[in-house]
Amino acid sequence: MALRRASRYAAACERSGKSRSELKRVSERTRSLLRLLPALVRDGRIPRSIRWLLVIGLLPIPGPFDEAVGLVALGLIAVFYRGVLRDIRSDQHERPGSG
């Protein structure tokens, strides 16, 4: 398993021209964001319409539609609900096993 993961990192590094540490950092950042999404969907301080956009963004819909909707929802949260996002991130860092 670890060997397969190492070869995927090596192949990704060759394709993108980035170092392995850069790709690992992006991968860790993406994982941390994915762990935040369920908490964002359940949080009552974010309007229901934006939470529904997050749910649609998580669905496995073919094509770029779900990714675009998810990015719009995350952009709205990042701009208008930055404090809520900060609270959820701090809660997740205090309890790393949950989520």
JOJOLIN-V678344 format. One record per residue. N is the residue number from 1. RES is the residue in one letter. PHI is phi in whole degrees, -180 to 180 (* if undefined). OMEGA is omega as a letter, one per 20 degrees, with the letter a starting at -180 (none if undefined). Layout:
# JOJOLIN-V678344
n->N res->RES phi->PHI omega->OMEGA
n->N res->RES phi->PHI omega->OMEGA
This chain:
# JOJOLIN-V678344
n->1 res->M phi->* omega->a
n->2 res->A phi->-65 omega->r
n->3 res->L phi->-66 omega->r
n->4 res->R phi->-64 omega->r
n->5 res->R phi->-64 omega->r
n->6 res->A phi->-64 omega->r
n->7 res->S phi->-70 omega->r
n->8 res->R phi->-66 omega->r
n->9 res->Y phi->-61 omega->a
n->10 res->A phi->-63 omega->r
n->11 res->A phi->-66 omega->r
n->12 res->A phi->-66 omega->r
n->13 res->C phi->-65 omega->r
n->14 res->E phi->-65 omega->a
n->15 res->R phi->-67 omega->a
n->16 res->S phi->-91 omega->a
n->17 res->G phi->78 omega->a
n->18 res->K phi->-102 omega->r
n->19 res->S phi->-76 omega->a
n->20 res->R phi->-64 omega->a
n->21 res->S phi->-67 omega->r
n->22 res->E phi->-65 omega->r
n->23 res->L phi->-67 omega->r
n->24 res->K phi->-67 omega->r
n->25 res->R phi->-64 omega->r
n->26 res->V phi->-65 omega->r
n->27 res->S phi->-64 omega->r
n->28 res->E phi->-66 omega->r
n->29 res->R phi->-65 omega->r
n->30 res->T phi->-65 omega->r
n->31 res->R phi->-62 omega->a
n->32 res->S phi->-66 omega->r
n->33 res->L phi->-66 omega->r
n->34 res->L phi->-65 omega->r
n->35 res->R phi->-72 omega->r
n->36 res->L phi->-79 omega->a
n->37 res->L phi->-58 omega->r
n->38 res->P phi->-60 omega->r
n->39 res->A phi->-68 omega->r
n->40 res->L phi->-66 omega->a
n->41 res->V phi->-66 omega->a
n->42 res->R phi->-85 omega->a
n->43 res->D phi->-74 omega->a
n->44 res->G phi->-79 omega->a
n->45 res->R phi->-79 omega->r
n->46 res->I phi->-94 omega->a
n->47 res->P phi->-57 omega->a
n->48 res->R phi->-58 omega->a
n->49 res->S phi->-64 omega->r
n->50 res->I phi->-71 omega->r
n->51 res->R phi->-65 omega->r
n->52 res->W phi->-66 omega->r
n->53 res->L phi->-62 omega->r
n->54 res->L phi->-63 omega->r
n->55 res->V phi->-62 omega->r
n->56 res->I phi->-62 omega->r
n->57 res->G phi->-67 omega->r
n->58 res->L phi->-88 omega->a
n->59 res->L phi->-71 omega->r
n->60 res->P phi->-84 omega->r
n->61 res->I phi->-89 omega->r
n->62 res->P phi->-64 omega->r
n->63 res->G phi->94 omega->a
n->64 res->P phi->-86 omega->a
n->65 res->F phi->-60 omega->a
n->66 res->D phi->-66 omega->r
n->67 res->E phi->-65 omega->a
n->68 res->A phi->-65 omega->r
n->69 res->V phi->-64 omega->r
n->70 res->G phi->-63 omega->r
n->71 res->L phi->-67 omega->r
n->72 res->V phi->-63 omega->r
n->73 res->A phi->-63 omega->r
n->74 res->L phi->-65 omega->r
n->75 res->G phi->-64 omega->r
n->76 res->L phi->-62 omega->r
n->77 res->I phi->-67 omega->a
n->78 res->A phi->-65 omega->a
n->79 res->V phi->-85 omega->a
n->80 res->F phi->-99 omega->a
n->81 res->Y phi->-127 omega->a
n->82 res->R phi->-61 omega->r
n->83 res->G phi->-64 omega->r
n->84 res->V phi->-64 omega->r
n->85 res->L phi->-62 omega->r
n->86 res->R phi->-63 omega->r
n->87 res->D phi->-62 omega->a
n->88 res->I phi->-66 omega->r
n->89 res->R phi->-63 omega->r
n->90 res->S phi->-67 omega->r
n->91 res->D phi->-63 omega->r
n->92 res->Q phi->-66 omega->r
n->93 res->H phi->-73 omega->r
n->94 res->E phi->-72 omega->a
n->95 res->R phi->-121 omega->a
n->96 res->P phi->-68 omega->a
n->97 res->G phi->-81 omega->a
n->98 res->S phi->-91 omega->r
n->99 res->G phi->125 omega->none
